[in-house]
Amino acid sequence: MSKCCCKYVKWFPHNWLCLRGLYFLFLGFFYLAFCYSIYQAVVIFTHPTITGGEMWAMVAYYVLSDWAAAIGFLTIAKMLNALRKIKQAVAPCCCSTQEETNKEENK
């Protein structure tokens, strides 16, 4: 955090999108995985040749694994959001203020 413009740090993904952007990215992954699990459940329940225990085994395997992935994405998104709030409260980045002062000095 002390060197915001380090040589290699600019290539890390958290600097491409910042913490807020990564939060929205993982929130989007959560909704994508959740909607896909609903789609899979509908396909499994409406398939004409799958009945009985085989159907419930497929639901348990496919839908529950998608829900686990969705919960994982939501957990990461919430952690990134909390980390962003902590970072803003404790040590805001000085890069944007340095750019603003450089622009004012050049005028």
All heavy atoms as an XYZ file, in Angstrom:
866
protein
N       0.811     -1.183      0.000
C       0.000      0.000      0.000
C       0.859      1.254      0.000
O       0.418      2.286     -0.448
C      -0.906      0.015      1.212
C      -2.122     -0.840      1.061
S      -3.316     -0.423      2.286
C      -3.760     -2.041      2.813
N       2.082      1.128      0.503
C       2.920      2.310      0.537
C       3.421      2.675     -0.853
O       3.657      3.828     -1.143
C       4.093      2.093      1.494
O       4.898      1.039      1.015
N       3.600      1.680     -1.725
C       4.038      1.935     -3.094
C       2.900      1.568     -4.036
O       2.817      0.460     -4.531
C       5.277      1.121     -3.418
C       6.484      1.513     -2.620
C       7.687      0.713     -3.052
C       8.894      1.105     -2.257
N      10.086      0.351     -2.657
N       2.040      2.516     -4.312
C       0.886      2.231     -5.159
C       1.279      2.013     -6.613
O       0.600      1.329     -7.341
C      -0.124      3.374     -5.063
S      -0.894      3.488     -3.459
N       2.363      2.612     -7.045
C       2.748      2.538     -8.447
C       4.042      1.739     -8.608
O       4.965      2.169     -9.298
C       2.895      3.938     -9.010
S       1.393      4.903     -8.877
N       4.130      0.608     -7.971
C       5.298     -0.254     -8.070
C       5.387     -0.832     -9.485
O       4.407     -0.863    -10.223
C       5.219     -1.378     -7.045
S       6.695     -2.401     -6.974
N       6.562     -1.339     -9.850
C       6.802     -1.799    -11.211
C       5.905     -2.971    -11.611
O       5.351     -2.999    -12.694
C       8.265     -2.193    -11.344
C       8.681     -2.573    -12.728
C      10.162     -2.857    -12.791
C      10.598     -3.249    -14.177
N      12.025     -3.535    -14.251
N       5.756     -3.971    -10.741
C       5.004     -5.175    -11.091
C       3.587     -5.196    -10.546
O       2.778     -5.987    -10.994
C       5.747     -6.414    -10.585
C       7.117     -6.545    -11.197
C       8.255     -6.337    -10.439
C       7.259     -6.855    -12.540
C       9.514     -6.443    -11.009
C       8.503     -6.962    -13.120
C       9.630     -6.753    -12.346
O      10.855     -6.855    -12.909
N       3.281     -4.335     -9.616
C       1.966     -4.359     -8.975
C       0.857     -3.958     -9.941
O      -0.269     -4.414     -9.825
C       1.969     -3.460     -7.720
C       0.597     -3.330     -7.115
C       2.948     -3.998     -6.701
N       1.189     -3.161    -10.944
C       0.141     -2.715    -11.876
C      -0.425     -3.858    -12.709
O      -1.490     -3.733    -13.297
C       0.673     -1.618    -12.789
C       1.784     -2.070    -13.708
C       2.299     -0.915    -14.525
C       3.470     -1.366    -15.398
N       3.996     -0.255    -16.167
N       0.250     -5.010    -12.748
C      -0.237     -6.148    -13.521
C      -1.120     -7.080    -12.717
O      -1.680     -8.019    -13.263
C       0.936     -6.936    -14.100
C       1.785     -6.099    -14.994
C       3.029     -5.624    -14.729
C       1.442     -5.606    -16.289
N       3.483     -4.876    -15.779
C       2.531     -4.848    -16.753
C       0.322     -5.728    -17.100
C       2.524     -4.220    -17.991
C       0.326     -5.101    -18.323
C       1.405     -4.363    -18.759
N      -1.286     -6.875    -11.421
C      -2.135     -7.730    -10.598
C      -3.601     -7.387    -10.837
O      -3.949     -6.220    -11.033
C      -1.809     -7.570     -9.121
C      -0.448     -8.091     -8.736
C       0.194     -7.601     -7.619
C       0.186     -9.065     -9.481
C       1.440     -8.078     -7.264
C       1.430     -9.548     -9.135
C       2.063     -9.048     -8.017
N      -4.496     -8.387    -10.807
C      -5.909     -8.126    -11.114
C      -6.585     -7.149    -10.164
O      -7.488     -6.425    -10.571
C      -6.557     -9.508    -11.005
C      -5.452    -10.462    -11.204
C      -4.217     -9.804    -10.667
N      -6.171     -7.094     -8.913
C      -6.849     -6.174     -7.997
C      -6.574     -4.723     -8.369
O      -7.312     -3.834     -7.953
C      -6.447     -6.446     -6.546
C      -5.048     -6.057     -6.214
N      -3.982     -6.887     -6.478
C      -4.549     -4.945     -5.650
C      -2.865     -6.299     -6.086
N      -3.183     -5.114     -5.577
N      -5.571     -4.450     -9.151
C      -5.325     -3.092     -9.610
C      -6.049     -2.796    -10.918
O      -6.220     -1.643    -11.278
C      -3.832     -2.840     -9.776
C      -3.138     -2.685     -8.461
O      -3.732     -2.224     -7.496
N      -1.896     -3.092     -8.389
N      -6.445     -3.812    -11.653
C      -7.222     -3.581    -12.866
C      -8.621     -3.111    -12.524
O      -9.142     -2.195    -13.125
C      -7.343     -4.843    -13.694
C      -6.076     -5.459    -14.152
C      -4.855     -4.863    -14.240
C      -5.896     -6.794    -14.581
N      -3.934     -5.757    -14.693
C      -4.532     -6.944    -14.919
C      -6.740     -7.873    -14.716
C      -4.027     -8.137    -15.383
C      -6.231     -9.053    -15.184
C      -4.889     -9.185    -15.515
N      -9.234     -3.777    -11.568
C     -10.623     -3.484    -11.247
C     -10.796     -2.836     -9.880
O     -11.874     -2.387     -9.559
C     -11.445     -4.781    -11.263
C     -11.544     -5.496    -12.591
C     -12.261     -6.813    -12.425
C     -12.266     -4.638    -13.594
N      -9.781     -2.828     -9.075
C      -9.827     -2.356     -7.700
C     -10.719     -3.308     -6.891
O     -11.286     -4.253     -7.421
C     -10.327     -0.922     -7.630
S      -9.671     -0.016     -6.241
N     -10.813     -3.091     -5.621
C     -11.574     -4.021     -4.777
C     -13.069     -3.940     -5.061
O     -13.769     -4.943     -4.992
C     -11.285     -3.733     -3.307
C      -9.883     -4.103     -2.836
C      -9.669     -3.617     -1.416
C      -9.653     -5.582     -2.936
N     -13.542     -2.767     -5.388
C     -14.970     -2.631     -5.689
C     -15.326     -3.374     -6.978
O     -16.362     -4.028     -7.075
C     -15.330     -1.164     -5.802
C     -16.797     -0.957     -6.011
C     -17.164      0.483     -6.020
N     -18.577      0.607     -6.247
C     -19.290      1.617     -5.847
N     -18.727      2.603     -5.202
N     -20.566      1.658     -6.103
N     -14.475     -3.284     -7.979
C     -14.720     -3.996     -9.228
C     -14.686     -5.501     -9.045
O     -15.501     -6.222     -9.612
N     -13.740     -5.989     -8.247
C     -13.688     -7.422     -7.965
C     -14.906     -7.873     -7.175
O     -15.400     -8.988     -7.354
C     -12.408     -7.768     -7.207
C     -11.135     -7.766     -8.044
C      -9.924     -7.965     -7.146
C     -11.189     -8.828     -9.096
N     -15.409     -7.003     -6.290
C     -16.629     -7.324     -5.550
C     -17.786     -7.557     -6.515
O     -18.498     -8.551     -6.417
C     -16.960     -6.193     -4.576
C     -18.368     -6.241     -4.038
C     -18.748     -7.196     -3.107
C     -19.326     -5.329     -4.472
C     -20.032     -7.242     -2.623
C     -20.613     -5.366     -3.989
C     -20.967     -6.326     -3.066
O     -22.248     -6.369     -2.589
N     -17.958     -6.655     -7.472
C     -19.052     -6.802     -8.431
C     -18.828     -7.990     -9.373
O     -19.780     -8.638     -9.796
C     -19.259     -5.515     -9.226
C     -19.928     -4.437     -8.432
C     -19.285     -3.239     -8.185
C     -21.191     -4.626     -7.908
C     -19.895     -2.250     -7.446
C     -21.813     -3.646     -7.161
C     -21.159     -2.448     -6.926
N     -17.576     -8.290     -9.699
C     -17.273     -9.442    -10.536
C     -17.691    -10.740     -9.839
O     -18.372    -11.589    -10.433
C     -15.786     -9.479    -10.871
C     -15.325    -10.621    -11.753
C     -15.811    -10.394    -13.180
C     -13.817    -10.728    -11.710
N     -17.312    -10.906     -8.578
C     -17.685    -12.114     -7.858
C     -19.175    -12.148     -7.526
O     -19.764    -13.220     -7.452
C     -16.837    -12.273     -6.590
C     -15.491    -12.855     -6.870
C     -14.375    -12.048     -6.956
C     -15.338    -14.212     -7.075
C     -13.139    -12.573     -7.230
C     -14.108    -14.760     -7.356
C     -13.002    -13.930     -7.431
N     -19.788    -10.998     -7.355
C     -21.240    -10.974     -7.173
C     -21.936    -11.426     -8.459
O     -22.928    -12.159     -8.407
C     -21.690     -9.570     -6.776
C     -23.083     -9.438     -6.201
C     -23.196    -10.209     -4.890
C     -23.411     -7.982     -5.977
N     -21.403    -11.029     -9.595
C     -21.932    -11.501    -10.875
C     -21.746    -13.000    -11.040
O     -22.636    -13.697    -11.532
N     -20.578    -13.527    -10.623
C     -20.351    -14.975    -10.659
C     -21.351    -15.701     -9.768
O     -21.822    -16.786    -10.103
C     -18.931    -15.320    -10.228
C     -17.883    -15.027    -11.258
C     -16.569    -14.863    -10.870
C     -18.186    -14.916    -12.601
C     -15.585    -14.607    -11.798
C     -17.212    -14.653    -13.537
C     -15.912    -14.494    -13.137
N     -21.667    -15.114     -8.608
C     -22.650    -15.719     -7.713
C     -24.002    -15.848     -8.401
O     -24.605    -16.923     -8.402
C     -22.793    -14.892     -6.432
C     -24.045    -15.180     -5.664
C     -24.186    -16.360     -4.956
C     -25.102    -14.277     -5.657
C     -25.348    -16.643     -4.257
C     -26.256    -14.543     -4.968
C     -26.384    -15.726     -4.262
N     -24.474    -14.765     -8.996
C     -25.778    -14.806     -9.665
C     -25.764    -15.738    -10.865
O     -26.752    -16.424    -11.139
C     -26.224    -13.405    -10.074
C     -26.740    -12.600     -8.909
C     -26.110    -11.433     -8.510
C     -27.851    -13.021     -8.195
C     -26.577    -10.698     -7.440
C     -28.327    -12.297     -7.125
C     -27.685    -11.133     -6.751
O     -28.148    -10.423     -5.685
N     -24.662    -15.779    -11.575
C     -24.545    -16.685    -12.716
C     -24.626    -18.143    -12.265
O     -25.366    -18.945    -12.854
C     -23.228    -16.426    -13.452
C     -22.997    -17.172    -14.743
C     -23.983    -16.683    -15.804
C     -21.580    -16.969    -15.196
N     -23.900    -18.497    -11.208
C     -23.923    -19.880    -10.710
C     -25.292    -20.231    -10.137
O     -25.794    -21.349    -10.329
C     -22.845    -20.076     -9.649
N     -25.934    -19.299     -9.463
C     -27.249    -19.553     -8.883
C     -28.303    -19.756     -9.974
O     -29.108    -20.696     -9.901
C     -27.643    -18.405     -7.954
C     -28.889    -18.667     -7.178
C     -28.893    -19.587     -6.143
C     -30.068    -18.012     -7.478
C     -30.040    -19.844     -5.418
C     -31.215    -18.257     -6.765
C     -31.207    -19.180     -5.739
N     -28.277    -18.896    -10.988
C     -29.236    -19.052    -12.094
C     -28.977    -20.337    -12.881
O     -29.924    -21.001    -13.307
C     -29.177    -17.845    -13.019
S     -29.798    -16.335    -12.266
N     -27.720    -20.705    -13.041
C     -27.404    -21.945    -13.733
C     -27.884    -23.160    -12.940
O     -28.342    -24.141    -13.525
C     -25.900    -22.044    -14.007
C     -25.516    -23.239    -14.826
C     -25.900    -23.346    -16.156
C     -24.795    -24.275    -14.277
C     -25.559    -24.453    -16.916
C     -24.442    -25.386    -15.021
C     -24.830    -25.463    -16.340
O     -24.493    -26.556    -17.083
N     -27.813    -23.094    -11.625
C     -28.311    -24.214    -10.814
C     -29.822    -24.348    -10.931
O     -30.353    -25.466    -10.964
C     -27.896    -24.044     -9.355
O     -28.607    -22.980     -8.757
N     -30.516    -23.235    -11.013
C     -31.967    -23.288    -11.213
C     -32.280    -23.892    -12.583
O     -33.182    -24.726    -12.714
C     -32.590    -21.892    -11.056
C     -32.489    -21.441     -9.593
C     -34.044    -21.880    -11.513
C     -32.899    -20.017     -9.354
N     -31.528    -23.497    -13.598
C     -31.707    -24.060    -14.938
C     -31.475    -25.569    -14.917
O     -32.253    -26.333    -15.508
C     -30.762    -23.374    -15.925
C     -30.657    -24.080    -17.243
C     -31.690    -24.012    -18.174
C     -29.528    -24.825    -17.561
C     -31.597    -24.668    -19.392
C     -29.417    -25.487    -18.774
C     -30.459    -25.398    -19.684
O     -30.360    -26.052    -20.884
N     -30.423    -26.021    -14.249
C     -30.143    -27.451    -14.187
C     -31.250    -28.202    -13.454
O     -31.627    -29.304    -13.847
C     -28.810    -27.707    -13.482
C     -27.629    -27.580    -14.382
C     -26.350    -27.997    -13.685
O     -26.212    -27.873    -12.479
N     -25.413    -28.494    -14.468
N     -31.772    -27.615    -12.395
C     -32.854    -28.268    -11.664
C     -34.083    -28.426    -12.551
O     -34.728    -29.487    -12.549
C     -33.198    -27.472    -10.415
N     -34.414    -27.390    -13.315
C     -35.570    -27.466    -14.210
C     -35.353    -28.533    -15.276
O     -36.260    -29.330    -15.571
C     -35.851    -26.083    -14.851
C     -36.852    -26.193    -15.986
C     -36.335    -25.106    -13.804
N     -34.171    -28.601    -15.833
C     -33.880    -29.602    -16.865
C     -33.964    -31.006    -16.282
O     -34.518    -31.918    -16.901
C     -32.498    -29.338    -17.509
C     -32.041    -30.517    -18.348
C     -32.548    -28.087    -18.355
N     -33.430    -31.199    -15.098
C     -33.454    -32.534    -14.484
C     -34.883    -32.955    -14.154
O     -35.292    -34.086    -14.413
C     -32.555    -32.566    -13.229
C     -31.082    -32.461    -13.629
C     -32.777    -33.844    -12.428
C     -30.137    -32.241    -12.461
N     -35.670    -32.041    -13.589
C     -37.037    -32.397    -13.196
C     -37.966    -32.601    -14.387
O     -38.946    -33.332    -14.284
C     -37.635    -31.344    -12.255
C     -37.066    -31.408    -10.867
C     -36.618    -30.266    -10.238
C     -36.990    -32.612    -10.181
C     -36.105    -30.316     -8.962
C     -36.474    -32.663     -8.898
C     -36.026    -31.522     -8.287
N     -37.680    -31.972    -15.503
C     -38.568    -32.108    -16.659
C     -38.098    -33.155    -17.666
O     -38.788    -33.386    -18.658
C     -38.727    -30.759    -17.390
O     -37.444    -30.294    -17.804
C     -39.391    -29.736    -16.488
N     -36.967    -33.763    -17.438
C     -36.474    -34.785    -18.372
C     -37.354    -36.027    -18.246
O     -37.565    -36.556    -17.161
C     -35.019    -35.129    -18.059
C     -34.321    -35.785    -19.189
N     -34.439    -37.127    -19.440
C     -33.521    -35.282    -20.163
C     -33.718    -37.432    -20.496
N     -33.148    -36.325    -20.960
N     -37.864    -36.543    -19.370
C     -38.844    -37.634    -19.289
C     -38.262    -38.999    -18.899
O     -38.977    -39.827    -18.335
C     -39.434    -37.691    -20.694
C     -38.419    -37.066    -21.573
C     -37.680    -36.059    -20.731
N     -37.001    -39.252    -19.167
C     -36.463    -40.591    -18.888
C     -35.817    -40.728    -17.515
O     -35.470    -41.832    -17.119
C     -35.425    -40.978    -19.961
O     -34.349    -40.038    -19.923
C     -36.061    -41.002    -21.336
N     -35.670    -39.638    -16.811
C     -35.045    -39.688    -15.484
C     -36.149    -39.672    -14.436
O     -36.922    -38.721    -14.341
C     -34.099    -38.500    -15.275
C     -33.014    -38.491    -16.337
C     -33.469    -38.564    -13.898
C     -32.144    -37.261    -16.312
N     -36.222    -40.709    -13.624
C     -37.258    -40.788    -12.593
C     -36.668    -41.367    -11.314
O     -35.607    -41.984    -11.313
C     -38.414    -41.697    -13.039
O     -37.888    -42.988    -13.338
C     -39.123    -41.137    -14.262
N     -37.400    -41.174    -10.235
C     -37.085    -41.816     -8.963
C     -35.771    -41.388     -8.347
O     -35.421    -40.213     -8.297
N     -35.062    -42.399     -7.847
C     -33.823    -42.148     -7.126
C     -32.724    -41.561     -7.997
O     -31.876    -40.800     -7.524
N     -32.737    -41.919     -9.279
C     -31.747    -41.370    -10.194
C     -31.901    -39.867    -10.333
O     -30.914    -39.125    -10.377
C     -31.898    -42.048    -11.550
C     -30.830    -41.691    -12.554
C     -31.059    -42.415    -13.856
O     -30.547    -43.544    -13.999
O     -31.760    -41.856    -14.714
N     -33.144    -39.395    -10.391
C     -33.401    -37.960    -10.499
C     -32.895    -37.230     -9.256
O     -32.232    -36.197     -9.352
C     -34.902    -37.705    -10.679
C     -35.264    -36.234    -10.750
S     -37.008    -35.928    -10.951
C     -37.696    -36.655     -9.481
N     -33.193    -37.751     -8.081
C     -32.782    -37.085     -6.850
C     -31.273    -37.137     -6.662
O     -30.673    -36.210     -6.112
C     -33.511    -37.672     -5.656
C     -34.963    -37.319     -5.699
C     -35.994    -38.159     -5.970
C     -35.525    -36.019     -5.518
N     -37.174    -37.465     -5.974
C     -36.914    -36.141     -5.688
C     -35.004    -34.769     -5.241
C     -37.776    -35.059     -5.586
C     -35.852    -33.688     -5.131
C     -37.228    -33.847     -5.300
N     -30.638    -38.191     -7.139
C     -29.176    -38.265     -7.078
C     -28.547    -37.202     -7.982
O     -27.556    -36.567     -7.612
C     -28.704    -39.653     -7.482
N     -29.134    -37.006     -9.155
C     -28.623    -35.975    -10.060
C     -28.832    -34.578     -9.490
O     -27.955    -33.718     -9.593
C     -29.291    -36.095    -11.432
C     -28.841    -37.310    -12.214
S     -29.649    -37.443    -13.813
C     -28.888    -36.101    -14.686
N     -29.996    -34.380     -8.881
C     -30.253    -33.077     -8.260
C     -29.253    -32.827     -7.140
O     -28.685    -31.734     -7.023
C     -31.708    -32.992     -7.736
C     -31.908    -31.797     -6.829
C     -32.677    -32.936     -8.897
N     -29.040    -33.832     -6.315
C     -28.109    -33.671     -5.197
C     -26.698    -33.381     -5.690
O     -26.002    -32.536     -5.143
C     -28.118    -34.918     -4.317
N     -26.273    -34.064     -6.732
C     -24.907    -33.883     -7.212
C     -24.736    -32.557     -7.950
O     -23.846    -31.762     -7.632
C     -24.503    -35.047     -8.117
C     -23.094    -34.924     -8.627
C     -22.020    -35.163     -7.790
C     -22.851    -34.550     -9.941
C     -20.724    -35.031     -8.251
C     -21.563    -34.425    -10.410
C     -20.498    -34.667     -9.569
O     -19.225    -34.528    -10.032
N     -25.561    -32.288     -8.947
C     -25.357    -31.127     -9.810
C     -25.817    -29.826     -9.165
O     -25.082    -28.835     -9.152
C     -26.070    -31.329    -11.153
C     -25.423    -32.402    -11.995
C     -26.071    -33.604    -12.240
C     -24.166    -32.219    -12.533
C     -25.479    -34.587    -13.002
C     -23.561    -33.202    -13.289
C     -24.225    -34.380    -13.527
O     -23.627    -35.354    -14.269
N     -27.016    -29.805     -8.645
C     -27.561    -28.558     -8.116
C     -26.855    -28.154     -6.828
O     -26.502    -26.985     -6.643
C     -29.086    -28.679     -7.920
C     -29.659    -27.444     -7.272
C     -29.757    -28.930     -9.266
N     -26.604    -29.091     -5.953
C     -25.937    -28.741     -4.702
C     -24.486    -28.320     -4.927
O     -23.982    -27.447     -4.217
C     -26.026    -29.885     -3.701
C     -27.438    -30.183     -3.173
C     -27.397    -31.331     -2.184
C     -28.044    -28.954     -2.532
N     -23.823    -28.899     -5.909
C     -22.462    -28.448     -6.203
C     -22.456    -27.036     -6.791
O     -21.560    -26.234     -6.496
C     -21.764    -29.425     -7.144
O     -22.377    -29.421     -8.407
N     -23.459    -26.710     -7.591
C     -23.569    -25.339     -8.099
C     -23.877    -24.353     -6.976
O     -23.358    -23.233     -6.964
C     -24.654    -25.245     -9.176
C     -24.235    -25.904    -10.470
O     -23.026    -26.113    -10.657
O     -25.126    -26.225    -11.273
N     -24.729    -24.750     -6.048
C     -25.022    -23.882     -4.907
C     -23.790    -23.680     -4.034
O     -23.568    -22.587     -3.518
C     -26.162    -24.429     -4.078
C     -27.515    -24.203     -4.701
C     -27.798    -23.470     -5.814
C     -28.750    -24.705     -4.233
N     -29.131    -23.500     -6.081
C     -29.746    -24.248     -5.126
C     -29.112    -25.492     -3.163
C     -31.076    -24.561     -4.956
C     -30.455    -25.805     -3.001
C     -31.425    -25.338     -3.887
N     -22.982    -24.701     -3.881
C     -21.741    -24.562     -3.110
C     -20.801    -23.566     -3.785
O     -20.185    -22.729     -3.114
C     -21.069    -25.921     -2.945
N     -20.698    -23.644     -5.094
C     -19.866    -22.681     -5.822
C     -20.434    -21.270     -5.693
O     -19.685    -20.301     -5.499
C     -19.766    -23.075     -7.286
N     -21.753    -21.140     -5.764
C     -22.383    -19.829     -5.631
C     -22.141    -19.238     -4.241
O     -21.831    -18.044     -4.117
C     -23.885    -19.934     -5.906
N     -22.251    -20.060     -3.216
C     -21.985    -19.581     -1.855
C     -20.522    -19.184     -1.706
O     -20.196    -18.189     -1.046
C     -22.371    -20.659     -0.816
C     -23.882    -20.904     -0.847
C     -21.925    -20.286      0.581
C     -24.719    -19.709     -0.470
N     -19.619    -19.919     -2.341
C     -18.203    -19.554     -2.325
C     -17.957    -18.203     -2.988
O     -17.212    -17.373     -2.474
N     -18.591    -17.969     -4.142
C     -18.453    -16.682     -4.818
C     -19.025    -15.552     -3.976
O     -18.446    -14.462     -3.899
C     -19.141    -16.706     -6.181
C     -18.441    -17.543     -7.209
C     -19.165    -18.344     -8.075
C     -17.064    -17.535     -7.329
C     -18.531    -19.113     -9.031
C     -16.412    -18.294     -8.286
C     -17.154    -19.090     -9.132
N     -20.167    -15.789     -3.333
C     -20.759    -14.756     -2.493
C     -19.874    -14.461     -1.287
O     -19.730    -13.304     -0.885
C     -22.154    -15.189     -2.033
C     -22.942    -14.159     -1.228
C     -23.212    -12.922     -2.077
C     -24.233    -14.766     -0.724
N     -19.258    -15.481     -0.720
C     -18.363    -15.280      0.410
C     -17.158    -14.438      0.009
O     -16.768    -13.511      0.731
C     -17.894    -16.641      0.960
O     -19.044    -17.401      1.336
C     -16.976    -16.474      2.141
N     -16.581    -14.730     -1.136
C     -15.438    -13.946     -1.619
C     -15.856    -12.505     -1.881
O     -15.130    -11.563     -1.544
C     -14.833    -14.590     -2.872
C     -14.186    -15.922     -2.512
C     -13.812    -13.670     -3.524
C     -13.742    -16.732     -3.707
N     -17.044    -12.310     -2.454
C     -17.526    -10.955     -2.726
C     -17.717    -10.175     -1.432
O     -17.317     -9.003     -1.345
C     -18.837    -11.015     -3.503
N     -18.292    -10.799     -0.427
C     -18.502    -10.106      0.845
C     -17.173     -9.786      1.534
O     -17.015     -8.730      2.145
C     -19.389    -10.941      1.777
C     -20.809    -11.093      1.274
C     -21.499     -9.749      1.200
C     -22.917     -9.910      0.716
N     -23.623     -8.636      0.643
N     -16.206    -10.701      1.424
C     -14.890    -10.441      2.013
C     -14.200     -9.281      1.297
O     -13.569     -8.434      1.942
C     -14.017    -11.695      1.952
C     -14.442    -12.758      2.920
S     -13.511    -14.304      2.967
C     -12.284    -14.199      1.753
N     -14.310     -9.210     -0.026
C     -13.719     -8.103     -0.768
C     -14.381     -6.782     -0.419
O     -13.709     -5.746     -0.321
C     -13.822     -8.360     -2.270
C     -12.882     -9.410     -2.835
C     -13.278     -9.755     -4.257
C     -11.452     -8.925     -2.782
N     -15.689     -6.794     -0.217
C     -16.388     -5.576      0.157
C     -15.951     -5.102      1.540
O     -15.718     -3.910      1.752
C     -17.902     -5.803      0.119
C     -18.667     -4.506      0.146
O     -18.152     -3.465     -0.246
N     -19.909     -4.578      0.586
N     -15.819     -6.024      2.480
C     -15.360     -5.659      3.819
C     -13.918     -5.165      3.781
O     -13.570     -4.186      4.455
C     -15.490     -6.853      4.761
N     -13.086     -5.814      2.987
C     -11.697     -5.390      2.857
C     -11.606     -3.998      2.242
O     -10.774     -3.184      2.646
C     -10.932     -6.404      2.015
C      -9.438     -6.179      1.863
C      -8.756     -6.264      3.217
C      -8.860     -7.202      0.914
N     -12.456     -3.710      1.283
C     -12.469     -2.373      0.674
C     -12.841     -1.315      1.687
O     -12.224     -0.254      1.763
C     -13.449     -2.341     -0.506
C     -13.497     -0.994     -1.213
C     -14.483     -1.026     -2.355
N     -15.846     -1.215     -1.931
C     -16.687     -0.219     -1.601
N     -16.279      1.023     -1.656
N     -17.914     -0.485     -1.240
N     -13.852     -1.602      2.516
C     -14.261     -0.636      3.533
C     -13.176     -0.427      4.582
O     -12.932      0.694      5.025
C     -15.556     -1.101      4.195
C     -16.752     -0.969      3.276
C     -18.018     -1.441      3.937
C     -19.197     -1.350      2.988
N     -20.443     -1.833      3.606
N     -12.503     -1.504      4.963
C     -11.413     -1.385      5.928
C     -10.260     -0.590      5.327
O      -9.680      0.281      5.984
C     -10.940     -2.781      6.379
C     -11.998     -3.444      7.234
C      -9.623     -2.696      7.135
C     -11.722     -4.909      7.522
N      -9.945     -0.856      4.083
C      -8.845     -0.154      3.423
C      -9.139      1.330      3.307
O      -8.257      2.159      3.515
C      -8.607     -0.754      2.038
C      -7.459     -0.114      1.306
C      -7.318     -0.696     -0.090
C      -6.293      0.116     -0.833
N      -6.768      0.580     -2.107
N     -10.373      1.689      2.976
C     -10.733      3.095      2.875
C     -10.668      3.782      4.230
O     -10.277      4.941      4.315
C     -12.134      3.248      2.295
C     -12.207      2.998      0.818
C     -13.625      3.113      0.295
O     -14.580      3.177      1.061
N     -13.767      3.131     -1.014
N     -11.027      3.072      5.286
C     -11.024      3.686      6.614
C      -9.616      3.819      7.177
O      -9.294      4.807      7.828
C     -11.881      2.861      7.567
N      -8.762      2.823      6.928
C      -7.442      2.806      7.554
C      -6.401      3.545      6.728
O      -5.701      4.417      7.233
C      -6.996      1.340      7.800
C      -5.582      1.286      8.308
C      -7.940      0.678      8.779
N      -6.260      3.174      5.473
C      -5.193      3.742      4.652
C      -5.665      3.959      3.229
O      -5.481      3.097      2.370
C      -3.983      2.815      4.655
N      -6.268      5.095      2.942
C      -6.682      5.339      1.562
C      -5.459      5.485      0.664
O      -4.415      5.967      1.075
C      -7.473      6.636      1.655
C      -7.074      7.260      2.925
C      -6.604      6.169      3.837
N      -5.591      5.047     -0.551
C      -4.478      5.080     -1.501
C      -4.170      6.518     -1.880
O      -5.070      7.328     -2.078
C      -4.826      4.258     -2.739
S      -3.449      4.121     -3.880
N      -2.907      6.813     -2.003
C      -2.494      8.183     -2.293
C      -2.262      8.421     -3.779
O      -1.894      9.517     -4.173
C      -1.238      8.517     -1.498
S       0.129      7.415     -1.879
N      -2.444      7.420     -4.609
C      -2.161      7.575     -6.041
C      -3.060      8.620     -6.682
O      -2.603      9.443     -7.461
C      -2.340      6.250     -6.763
S      -1.108      5.033     -6.336
N      -4.342      8.588     -6.386
C      -5.261      9.529     -7.026
C      -4.992     10.956     -6.566
O      -5.105     11.891     -7.343
C      -6.704      9.133     -6.730
O      -6.925      9.147     -5.335
N      -4.596     11.151     -5.318
C      -4.307     12.508     -4.846
C      -3.010     13.023     -5.449
O      -2.890     14.204     -5.725
C      -4.225     12.540     -3.311
O      -3.222     11.617     -2.875
C      -5.554     12.193     -2.692
N      -2.034     12.126     -5.680
C      -0.792     12.560     -6.315
C      -1.039     12.987     -7.748
O      -0.471     13.969     -8.205
C       0.241     11.437     -6.279
C       0.819     11.180     -4.913
C       1.799     10.008     -4.931
O       1.964      9.355     -5.962
N       2.408      9.750     -3.793
N      -1.896     12.286     -8.461
C      -2.210     12.652     -9.836
C      -2.914     13.999     -9.886
O      -2.644     14.813    -10.755
C      -3.076     11.579    -10.484
C      -2.346     10.279    -10.735
C      -3.262      9.190    -11.248
O      -4.454      9.482    -11.489
O      -2.792      8.057    -11.403
N      -3.811     14.244     -8.929
C      -4.523     15.517     -8.902
C      -3.582     16.659     -8.603
O      -3.676     17.743     -9.208
C      -5.643     15.465     -7.860
C      -6.777     14.544     -8.230
C      -7.800     14.405     -7.121
O      -7.698     15.146     -6.131
O      -8.695     13.561     -7.250
N      -2.646     16.477     -7.678
C      -1.701     17.540     -7.372
C      -0.748     17.784     -8.524
O      -0.371     18.929     -8.800
C      -0.897     17.218     -6.093
O      -0.227     15.971     -6.275
C      -1.791     17.163     -4.879
N      -0.352     16.742     -9.240
C       0.505     16.922    -10.427
C      -0.225     17.696    -11.513
O       0.369     18.524    -12.188
C       0.979     15.571    -10.960
C       1.979     14.911    -10.057
O       2.604     15.561     -9.222
N       2.129     13.607    -10.209
N      -1.516     17.445    -11.701
C      -2.283     18.169    -12.695
C      -2.414     19.642    -12.319
O      -2.337     20.527    -13.152
C      -3.665     17.554    -12.858
C      -3.656     16.220    -13.558
C      -5.056     15.666    -13.656
C      -5.039     14.278    -14.286
N      -6.389     13.694    -14.329
N      -2.608     19.908    -11.019
C      -2.737     21.297    -10.557
C      -1.417     22.032    -10.691
O      -1.388     23.224    -11.019
C      -3.222     21.320     -9.110
C      -4.646     20.859     -8.944
C      -5.065     20.780     -7.482
O      -4.259     21.147     -6.609
O      -6.197     20.357     -7.229
N      -0.290     21.356    -10.435
C       1.014     21.995    -10.552
C       1.354     22.316    -12.000
O       2.014     23.295    -12.279
C       2.084     21.090     -9.953
C       2.010     20.973     -8.451
C       3.014     19.966     -7.891
O       3.787     19.394     -8.702
O       3.023     19.779     -6.669
N       0.901     21.469    -12.919
C       1.198     21.686    -14.320
C       0.404     22.850    -14.905
O       0.803     23.422    -15.904
C       0.924     20.434    -15.133
C       1.902     19.320    -14.807
O       3.010     19.577    -14.356
N       1.486     18.086    -15.012
N      -0.718     23.198    -14.320
C      -1.527     24.316    -14.834
C      -0.912     25.580    -14.432
O      -0.396     26.426    -14.709
C      -2.947     24.254    -14.258
C      -3.725     23.111    -14.792
C      -5.101     23.125    -14.230
C      -5.894     21.932    -14.737
N      -7.246     21.910    -14.238
